[in-house]
Amino acid sequence: MLYCAVDYAFVGQLGSVSLAALTIAFPLVFIIVALANGIGNGFTVVVAFAIGRHDARAAERACGMSLSLGLVLGLALGIAGGLGGPRWLTLLGADVETARLSWRYLQVALWAAPLPLCIAFARAALTGAG
């Protein structure tokens, strides 16, 4: 999670409220990373089994399904985040100003979520294919 350390280094120079906003946002960003890795590992197994059976058609379907799921899941995360917005951040303990700043950071992560999910799932499919 090197990018979070870099974010902390730069945002920490902006003040304690900005750093608190990033600290509230990080667990939610990590959920996207955890979903990508966890589901991606499952796709690795599915593709590897299909390749092992010499079933190229099943491997192709699994690859297509993984990319489709990455897109759909990423869009769902973006929509859910858009609907919940800063209210969810206040449930995590953020005050109004911290939630507002954290939401500005999270908007980018949530709307961009399909990209890292699709990349992780494509990597998983390639790993499974050998």
JOPE-V417153 format. One line per field, one symbol per residue. psi: psi as a letter, one per 40 degrees, with the letter a starting at -180 (. if undefined). Layout:
# JOPE-V417153
psi = ???
This chain:
# JOPE-V417153
psi = fdddddddddddeeidddddddddddddddddddddddddddddddddddddefgdddddddddddddddddddddddddddddaddddddeeiiddddddddddddddddedddddddddddddddde.
